[in-house]
């Protein structure tokens, strides 16, 4: 389920990310998204990154990543 944001006169709907697949590359949103009706597996999220920070993968390892508005990882809480 995608969330919707109104930015000025543009409507923004982030593409749901593809499972827990990600690729931390400079200048690109780290989330991989489904190609939709094209098939063939995941591709990089086409939205420009607006956030830079760390992401903790399911295995516990941290990565420095960039994300678009819709794919920012949740803030971590102290354990």
SVG drawing of the C-alpha trace seen along z (x, -y; Angstrom):
<svg xmlns="http://www.w3.org/2000/svg" viewBox="-2 -24 30 36">
<polyline fill="none" stroke="black" stroke-width="0.4" points="0.0,0.0 1.5,-3.3 1.1,-6.6 0.2,-9.8 1.7,-13.2 0.7,-16.5 3.7,-18.7 2.6,-22.0 0.5,-20.9 2.3,-17.5 1.0,-14.3 3.7,-12.0 3.3,-8.2 6.4,-6.2 6.8,-2.9 6.6,-0.1 10.1,1.4 11.0,4.9 11.2,7.2 14.3,6.3 16.5,5.8 18.6,2.7 21.7,1.3 23.6,-1.6 25.0,-3.6 25.9,-7.4 23.3,-9.6 20.6,-7.0 17.7,-5.9 19.0,-2.7 15.7,-0.8 15.1,1.5 11.6,1.5 9.6,3.9 9.6,3.2 5.8,3.6 4.3,5.1 7.7,5.3 8.7,8.2 12.3,9.3 13.0,8.5 14.0,5.4 15.4,2.1 16.7,-1.0 14.0,-3.4 13.8,-6.2 13.1,-9.0 15.9,-11.4 17.4,-11.0 16.6,-13.8 17.8,-12.1 21.2,-10.7 21.9,-8.6 22.4,-5.0 20.2,-2.0 20.4,1.2 19.9,4.3 18.0,7.3 21.4,9.0 22.3,6.0 24.9,4.5 24.7,0.7 25.0,-1.0 25.4,-4.6 22.6,-5.2 20.6,-7.9 16.8,-7.6 14.0,-9.4 11.1,-10.9 9.0,-7.8 11.8,-5.3 13.5,-6.8 14.1,-4.0 12.3,-4.3 14.0,-6.0 15.7,-3.6 14.8,-3.4 17.3,-2.6 17.3,1.1"/>
</svg>
